[in-house]
Amino acid sequence: MSPVQQRSFLSRMRPRAPVSSLGHDMAMTTVRHAVRRDLDTLADTLGEAFTDDPMMAWMYPEAAARPAQSRQFMRTALDIGLPHGHVYATDGDHAAAIWSPPDIELFDDEATGLLFTMLGEQLGPGADAVGAGLMAINALHPHDEPHFYLFVIGAARRGAGLGSVLLRKILAQCDQQGIGAYLESSNTRNVPFYERHGFRVIAEEPIAAGFTSRAMWRDPQPMG
């Protein structure tokens, strides 16, 4: 693949997010910028969150190996996100999100090479098929106006409301500045969760049996 194709391959990995806010006092939860010493723990958190995600099941079909592979993928994503985007974590590192701010290229050539090397080591010849699928997902991404892009979000505990806390951190900024937000959801059960936060499905791309990527956009919401 060319460097341009590689960048397209890498830029669009989709999240698994909690689908309810029950059982957690969100008012007591704080969100902070993650620092490098947090990344190992956050990789554990995101790896656990994504282990049964349809995209991860497609990328890593061997169930026994998937937890370790997902964790390795997330560790690399965090290494890329820390200097190139915004990495946020909740108290205790129980949830994390990687955002790309408007007009910031999350995957430069160095980052692209880092992740592609890891994927090639993991998948061998299977990396080409995964790359083709991810480029199809990338084709859904709108580029006609500045927006915040949610690259990854996940929580180790479902239903604790931590995904909502992480989303609201940046969505409030979007609303203040009048800027949109974009993500791709790889799990159909998470679509209502995102819809409750103002996102809507703008396109769908069937990738494999059991895995359809849904592009979702959020217009800035009125303040107050």
Short mmCIF file of the C-alpha atoms (twelve columns), coordinates in Angstrom:
data_MODEL
# 
_entry.id   MODEL 
# 
loop_
_atom_site.group_PDB 
_atom_site.id 
_atom_site.type_symbol 
_atom_site.label_atom_id 
_atom_site.label_alt_id 
_atom_site.label_comp_id 
_atom_site.label_asym_id 
_atom_site.label_seq_id 
_atom_site.Cartn_x 
_atom_site.Cartn_y 
_atom_site.Cartn_z 
_atom_site.pdbx_PDB_model_num 
ATOM 1   C CA . MET A 1   0.000   0.000   0.000  1 
ATOM 2   C CA . SER A 2   1.112   3.570   -0.667 1 
ATOM 3   C CA . PRO A 3   1.707   5.983   2.258  1 
ATOM 4   C CA . VAL A 4   -1.579  7.737   1.380  1 
ATOM 5   C CA . GLN A 5   -3.467  4.441   1.476  1 
ATOM 6   C CA . GLN A 6   -1.762  3.556   4.748  1 
ATOM 7   C CA . ARG A 7   -2.843  6.826   6.318  1 
ATOM 8   C CA . SER A 8   -6.399  6.200   5.176  1 
ATOM 9   C CA . PHE A 9   -6.208  2.689   6.619  1 
ATOM 10  C CA . LEU A 10  -5.197  3.967   10.003 1 
ATOM 11  C CA . SER A 11  -7.287  6.991   10.591 1 
ATOM 12  C CA . ARG A 12  -10.661 5.378   11.256 1 
ATOM 13  C CA . MET A 13  -10.867 2.885   14.104 1 
ATOM 14  C CA . ARG A 14  -14.118 2.672   15.889 1 
ATOM 15  C CA . PRO A 15  -15.092 2.644   19.462 1 
ATOM 16  C CA . ARG A 16  -17.016 0.553   21.866 1 
ATOM 17  C CA . ALA A 17  -18.772 2.771   24.406 1 
ATOM 18  C CA . PRO A 18  -21.030 2.157   27.363 1 
ATOM 19  C CA . VAL A 19  -24.716 2.247   26.466 1 
ATOM 20  C CA . SER A 20  -26.245 3.444   29.704 1 
ATOM 21  C CA . SER A 21  -25.413 5.684   32.630 1 
ATOM 22  C CA . LEU A 22  -26.771 3.560   35.441 1 
ATOM 23  C CA . GLY A 23  -24.893 2.659   38.588 1 
ATOM 24  C CA . HIS A 24  -22.303 5.444   38.640 1 
ATOM 25  C CA . ASP A 25  -22.346 8.907   40.154 1 
ATOM 26  C CA . MET A 26  -21.117 10.858  37.167 1 
ATOM 27  C CA . ALA A 27  -21.088 14.079  39.147 1 
ATOM 28  C CA . MET A 28  -18.173 12.639  41.123 1 
ATOM 29  C CA . THR A 29  -16.168 11.616  38.060 1 
ATOM 30  C CA . THR A 30  -13.440 13.873  36.720 1 
ATOM 31  C CA . VAL A 31  -11.787 13.792  33.313 1 
ATOM 32  C CA . ARG A 32  -8.140  14.694  32.833 1 
ATOM 33  C CA . HIS A 33  -5.563  14.792  30.072 1 
ATOM 34  C CA . ALA A 34  -3.678  11.509  30.190 1 
ATOM 35  C CA . VAL A 35  0.108   11.526  30.516 1 
ATOM 36  C CA . ARG A 36  2.606   8.945   29.323 1 
ATOM 37  C CA . ARG A 37  2.741   7.075   32.619 1 
ATOM 38  C CA . ASP A 38  -1.001  6.364   32.256 1 
ATOM 39  C CA . LEU A 39  -0.740  4.616   28.900 1 
ATOM 40  C CA . ASP A 40  -0.070  1.046   30.005 1 
ATOM 41  C CA . THR A 41  -3.106  1.074   32.287 1 
ATOM 42  C CA . LEU A 42  -5.251  2.765   29.656 1 
ATOM 43  C CA . ALA A 43  -4.194  0.157   27.097 1 
ATOM 44  C CA . ASP A 44  -5.492  -2.511  29.486 1 
ATOM 45  C CA . THR A 45  -8.758  -0.587  29.839 1 
ATOM 46  C CA . LEU A 46  -9.299  -0.062  26.118 1 
ATOM 47  C CA . GLY A 47  -8.153  -3.562  25.230 1 
ATOM 48  C CA . GLU A 48  -10.736 -5.011  27.598 1 
ATOM 49  C CA . ALA A 49  -13.416 -2.640  26.286 1 
ATOM 50  C CA . PHE A 50  -12.803 -3.661  22.674 1 
ATOM 51  C CA . THR A 51  -12.235 -7.403  23.065 1 
ATOM 52  C CA . ASP A 52  -15.753 -8.338  21.894 1 
ATOM 53  C CA . ASP A 53  -16.227 -5.368  19.553 1 
ATOM 54  C CA . PRO A 54  -17.319 -6.417  16.038 1 
ATOM 55  C CA . MET A 55  -14.389 -4.602  14.452 1 
ATOM 56  C CA . MET A 56  -11.895 -6.331  16.708 1 
ATOM 57  C CA . ALA A 57  -13.563 -9.691  16.037 1 
ATOM 58  C CA . TRP A 58  -13.193 -8.999  12.313 1 
ATOM 59  C CA . MET A 59  -9.574  -7.887  12.580 1 
ATOM 60  C CA . TYR A 60  -8.585  -10.595 15.070 1 
ATOM 61  C CA . PRO A 61  -10.740 -13.655 14.379 1 
ATOM 62  C CA . GLU A 62  -8.896  -15.969 16.775 1 
ATOM 63  C CA . ALA A 63  -10.815 -15.487 20.022 1 
ATOM 64  C CA . ALA A 64  -8.030  -16.790 22.243 1 
ATOM 65  C CA . ALA A 65  -5.510  -14.329 20.873 1 
ATOM 66  C CA . ARG A 66  -7.862  -11.360 20.590 1 
ATOM 67  C CA . PRO A 67  -7.485  -9.884  24.099 1 
ATOM 68  C CA . ALA A 68  -3.712  -9.572  23.758 1 
ATOM 69  C CA . GLN A 69  -3.960  -8.331  20.169 1 
ATOM 70  C CA . SER A 70  -6.584  -5.738  21.069 1 
ATOM 71  C CA . ARG A 71  -4.481  -4.558  23.968 1 
ATOM 72  C CA . GLN A 72  -1.411  -4.215  21.730 1 
ATOM 73  C CA . PHE A 73  -3.414  -2.273  19.174 1 
ATOM 74  C CA . MET A 74  -4.709  0.110   21.829 1 
ATOM 75  C CA . ARG A 75  -1.255  0.647   23.305 1 
ATOM 76  C CA . THR A 76  0.002   1.686   19.889 1 
ATOM 77  C CA . ALA A 77  -3.047  3.902   19.337 1 
ATOM 78  C CA . LEU A 78  -2.358  5.653   22.638 1 
ATOM 79  C CA . ASP A 79  1.303   6.134   21.748 1 
ATOM 80  C CA . ILE A 80  0.126   7.861   18.573 1 
ATOM 81  C CA . GLY A 81  -2.715  9.780   20.174 1 
ATOM 82  C CA . LEU A 82  -0.724  11.263  23.046 1 
ATOM 83  C CA . PRO A 83  1.521   13.542  20.941 1 
ATOM 84  C CA . HIS A 84  -0.787  13.923  17.959 1 
ATOM 85  C CA . GLY A 85  -4.245  14.334  19.472 1 
ATOM 86  C CA . HIS A 86  -6.082  14.573  22.763 1 
ATOM 87  C CA . VAL A 87  -6.042  11.573  25.125 1 
ATOM 88  C CA . TYR A 88  -8.412  11.785  28.085 1 
ATOM 89  C CA . ALA A 89  -8.963  9.460   31.040 1 
ATOM 90  C CA . THR A 90  -11.422 9.238   33.904 1 
ATOM 91  C CA . ASP A 91  -10.607 8.659   37.557 1 
ATOM 92  C CA . GLY A 92  -8.740  5.425   38.111 1 
ATOM 93  C CA . ASP A 93  -8.116  5.053   34.370 1 
ATOM 94  C CA . HIS A 94  -11.400 3.132   34.065 1 
ATOM 95  C CA . ALA A 95  -12.233 4.773   30.724 1 
ATOM 96  C CA . ALA A 96  -10.342 6.613   28.010 1 
ATOM 97  C CA . ALA A 97  -10.891 8.490   24.761 1 
ATOM 98  C CA . ILE A 98  -8.644  9.627   21.922 1 
ATOM 99  C CA . TRP A 99  -9.877  12.690  20.063 1 
ATOM 100 C CA . SER A 100 -8.352  14.456  17.088 1 
ATOM 101 C CA . PRO A 101 -8.958  18.222  17.178 1 
ATOM 102 C CA . PRO A 102 -10.082 20.146  14.093 1 
ATOM 103 C CA . ASP A 103 -7.496  20.422  11.311 1 
ATOM 104 C CA . ILE A 104 -4.999  18.177  13.135 1 
ATOM 105 C CA . GLU A 105 -3.653  15.144  11.258 1 
ATOM 106 C CA . LEU A 106 -3.612  12.355  13.821 1 
ATOM 107 C CA . PHE A 107 -1.626  10.016  11.585 1 
ATOM 108 C CA . ASP A 108 1.499   11.562  10.127 1 
ATOM 109 C CA . ASP A 109 3.992   9.365   8.288  1 
ATOM 110 C CA . GLU A 110 5.787   8.313   11.476 1 
ATOM 111 C CA . ALA A 111 2.561   7.366   13.243 1 
ATOM 112 C CA . THR A 112 1.267   5.578   10.169 1 
ATOM 113 C CA . GLY A 113 4.435   3.524   9.942  1 
ATOM 114 C CA . LEU A 114 4.287   2.658   13.640 1 
ATOM 115 C CA . LEU A 115 0.773   1.287   13.499 1 
ATOM 116 C CA . PHE A 116 1.212   -0.441  10.153 1 
ATOM 117 C CA . THR A 117 4.293   -2.212  11.395 1 
ATOM 118 C CA . MET A 118 2.378   -3.486  14.412 1 
ATOM 119 C CA . LEU A 119 -0.586  -4.615  12.302 1 
ATOM 120 C CA . GLY A 120 1.688   -6.376  9.847  1 
ATOM 121 C CA . GLU A 121 3.369   -8.248  12.680 1 
ATOM 122 C CA . GLN A 122 0.003   -9.239  14.109 1 
ATOM 123 C CA . LEU A 123 -1.855  -10.142 10.929 1 
ATOM 124 C CA . GLY A 124 0.780   -11.139 8.398  1 
ATOM 125 C CA . PRO A 125 -0.842  -11.637 4.965  1 
ATOM 126 C CA . GLY A 126 -4.240  -10.828 6.504  1 
ATOM 127 C CA . ALA A 127 -3.233  -7.176  6.861  1 
ATOM 128 C CA . ASP A 128 -4.104  -6.473  3.213  1 
ATOM 129 C CA . ALA A 129 -7.742  -7.539  3.626  1 
ATOM 130 C CA . VAL A 130 -8.065  -5.564  6.848  1 
ATOM 131 C CA . GLY A 131 -6.524  -2.565  5.130  1 
ATOM 132 C CA . ALA A 132 -9.059  -2.720  2.318  1 
ATOM 133 C CA . GLY A 133 -11.917 -2.792  4.809  1 
ATOM 134 C CA . LEU A 134 -10.564 0.108   6.805  1 
ATOM 135 C CA . MET A 135 -10.074 2.192   3.681  1 
ATOM 136 C CA . ALA A 136 -13.736 1.597   2.858  1 
ATOM 137 C CA . ILE A 137 -14.595 2.958   6.304  1 
ATOM 138 C CA . ASN A 138 -12.296 5.909   5.769  1 
ATOM 139 C CA . ALA A 139 -14.150 6.809   2.576  1 
ATOM 140 C CA . LEU A 140 -17.192 7.687   4.709  1 
ATOM 141 C CA . HIS A 141 -15.331 10.373  6.661  1 
ATOM 142 C CA . PRO A 142 -16.419 13.913  5.727  1 
ATOM 143 C CA . HIS A 143 -13.642 16.430  5.149  1 
ATOM 144 C CA . ASP A 144 -15.577 19.492  4.058  1 
ATOM 145 C CA . GLU A 145 -15.593 21.290  7.413  1 
ATOM 146 C CA . PRO A 146 -13.484 21.351  10.595 1 
ATOM 147 C CA . HIS A 147 -14.632 18.977  13.332 1 
ATOM 148 C CA . PHE A 148 -13.501 17.002  16.333 1 
ATOM 149 C CA . TYR A 149 -12.942 13.346  15.432 1 
ATOM 150 C CA . LEU A 150 -13.451 10.634  18.031 1 
ATOM 151 C CA . PHE A 151 -10.859 8.007   17.206 1 
ATOM 152 C CA . VAL A 152 -11.314 5.672   20.194 1 
ATOM 153 C CA . ILE A 153 -13.496 5.602   23.291 1 
ATOM 154 C CA . GLY A 154 -13.974 2.759   25.722 1 
ATOM 155 C CA . ALA A 155 -14.607 1.809   29.331 1 
ATOM 156 C CA . ALA A 156 -13.760 -1.394  31.121 1 
ATOM 157 C CA . ARG A 157 -17.090 -1.314  32.962 1 
ATOM 158 C CA . ARG A 158 -20.216 -1.116  30.851 1 
ATOM 159 C CA . GLY A 159 -23.197 0.811   32.116 1 
ATOM 160 C CA . ALA A 160 -21.244 3.017   34.506 1 
ATOM 161 C CA . GLY A 161 -21.769 6.241   32.568 1 
ATOM 162 C CA . LEU A 162 -18.066 6.844   31.992 1 
ATOM 163 C CA . GLY A 163 -18.454 7.039   28.223 1 
ATOM 164 C CA . SER A 164 -20.957 9.867   28.653 1 
ATOM 165 C CA . VAL A 165 -18.546 11.755  30.898 1 
ATOM 166 C CA . LEU A 166 -15.772 11.482  28.313 1 
ATOM 167 C CA . LEU A 167 -18.030 12.532  25.454 1 
ATOM 168 C CA . ARG A 168 -19.411 15.553  27.268 1 
ATOM 169 C CA . LYS A 169 -15.895 16.854  27.943 1 
ATOM 170 C CA . ILE A 170 -15.327 17.545  24.246 1 
ATOM 171 C CA . LEU A 171 -18.914 17.982  23.065 1 
ATOM 172 C CA . ALA A 172 -19.283 20.953  25.406 1 
ATOM 173 C CA . GLN A 173 -16.283 22.505  23.683 1 
ATOM 174 C CA . CYS A 174 -17.822 21.748  20.289 1 
ATOM 175 C CA . ASP A 175 -20.987 23.567  21.303 1 
ATOM 176 C CA . GLN A 176 -19.073 26.539  22.690 1 
ATOM 177 C CA . GLN A 177 -17.103 26.948  19.461 1 
ATOM 178 C CA . GLY A 178 -19.858 25.952  17.051 1 
ATOM 179 C CA . ILE A 179 -17.853 22.970  15.730 1 
ATOM 180 C CA . GLY A 180 -19.189 19.582  14.674 1 
ATOM 181 C CA . ALA A 181 -18.037 16.156  15.813 1 
ATOM 182 C CA . TYR A 182 -17.633 12.874  13.936 1 
ATOM 183 C CA . LEU A 183 -17.116 9.204   14.748 1 
ATOM 184 C CA . GLU A 184 -17.628 5.753   13.284 1 
ATOM 185 C CA . SER A 185 -19.481 3.200   15.386 1 
ATOM 186 C CA . SER A 186 -18.500 -0.416  14.827 1 
ATOM 187 C CA . ASN A 187 -21.155 -1.785  17.179 1 
ATOM 188 C CA . THR A 188 -24.849 -1.370  16.394 1 
ATOM 189 C CA . ARG A 189 -25.805 -1.528  20.067 1 
ATOM 190 C CA . ASN A 190 -23.864 1.699   20.664 1 
ATOM 191 C CA . VAL A 191 -25.736 3.745   18.071 1 
ATOM 192 C CA . PRO A 192 -28.550 4.739   20.486 1 
ATOM 193 C CA . PHE A 193 -25.919 5.805   23.012 1 
ATOM 194 C CA . TYR A 194 -24.378 8.205   20.534 1 
ATOM 195 C CA . GLU A 195 -27.775 9.387   19.357 1 
ATOM 196 C CA . ARG A 196 -28.588 10.438  22.910 1 
ATOM 197 C CA . HIS A 197 -25.552 12.703  22.714 1 
ATOM 198 C CA . GLY A 198 -26.716 14.351  19.501 1 
ATOM 199 C CA . PHE A 199 -25.032 12.197  16.842 1 
ATOM 200 C CA . ARG A 200 -26.907 10.821  13.855 1 
ATOM 201 C CA . VAL A 201 -26.009 8.115   11.342 1 
ATOM 202 C CA . ILE A 202 -25.022 9.656   8.015  1 
ATOM 203 C CA . ALA A 203 -23.709 6.552   6.195  1 
ATOM 204 C CA . GLU A 204 -23.195 2.815   6.612  1 
ATOM 205 C CA . GLU A 205 -20.530 0.510   5.225  1 
ATOM 206 C CA . PRO A 206 -20.990 -3.289  5.552  1 
ATOM 207 C CA . ILE A 207 -17.502 -4.749  5.993  1 
ATOM 208 C CA . ALA A 208 -18.043 -8.382  6.991  1 
ATOM 209 C CA . ALA A 209 -20.691 -10.650 8.445  1 
ATOM 210 C CA . GLY A 210 -21.625 -9.132  11.784 1 
ATOM 211 C CA . PHE A 211 -19.700 -5.924  11.220 1 
ATOM 212 C CA . THR A 212 -21.106 -2.774  9.652  1 
ATOM 213 C CA . SER A 213 -19.412 0.552   10.259 1 
ATOM 214 C CA . ARG A 214 -21.767 3.484   10.820 1 
ATOM 215 C CA . ALA A 215 -20.529 6.996   10.235 1 
ATOM 216 C CA . MET A 216 -22.078 9.434   12.708 1 
ATOM 217 C CA . TRP A 217 -22.071 13.219  12.721 1 
ATOM 218 C CA . ARG A 218 -23.077 15.717  15.401 1 
ATOM 219 C CA . ASP A 219 -23.905 19.339  14.697 1 
ATOM 220 C CA . PRO A 220 -23.045 21.794  17.469 1 
ATOM 221 C CA . GLN A 221 -25.947 22.182  19.881 1 
ATOM 222 C CA . PRO A 222 -27.395 25.479  21.128 1 
ATOM 223 C CA . MET A 223 -25.835 26.635  24.391 1 
ATOM 224 C CA . GLY A 224 -27.946 26.945  27.523 1 
# 
